[in-house]
Each structure stands twice: as C-alpha cells, then as structure tokens.
Amino acid sequence: MILQFGGREIKEKDLYERIQQIWIEGYGKKAEELKSLKVYVKPEEFTAYYVINDDVTGSIDL
C-alpha cells in the first residue's frame, strides 16, 4: 500500500519498519517478539497510530 496526500507519499513497508525499530530500540524488545501489529493512519493529522501485540500503543509522525 502507498498512501499519497498533501504532496507526500508514504509506503506501508516504511511505516512497519519504523514501528519495528521503535519496538526494538525504544522498548528493548527482539524483532521476533513482535507478534502482531495494527496501524491506523490519519493523514489529516500527519500521524500513524499503532498497536503492537494487542497491548503496546503509540504513534509516529508521517
């Protein structure tokens, strides 16, 4: 998936990689501990919200 808005282009793969990096570096977890990931994109807020393993939540700027 590629999301285009406001002259920007965001690739789904890039979002998942950024969130996985947060999981590993920010939470000190291993990549294989990330079992599920849900991402909700709100282009009007330039933000992607995520839920990892149905427990950990957060957001990243697009």
Buried (B, 14 or more C-beta within 10 A) or exposed (E): EEBEEEEEEBEEEEBBEBBBEBBBEEEEBEEEEBEEBEBEBEBEEBEBBBBBEEEBEBBBEB
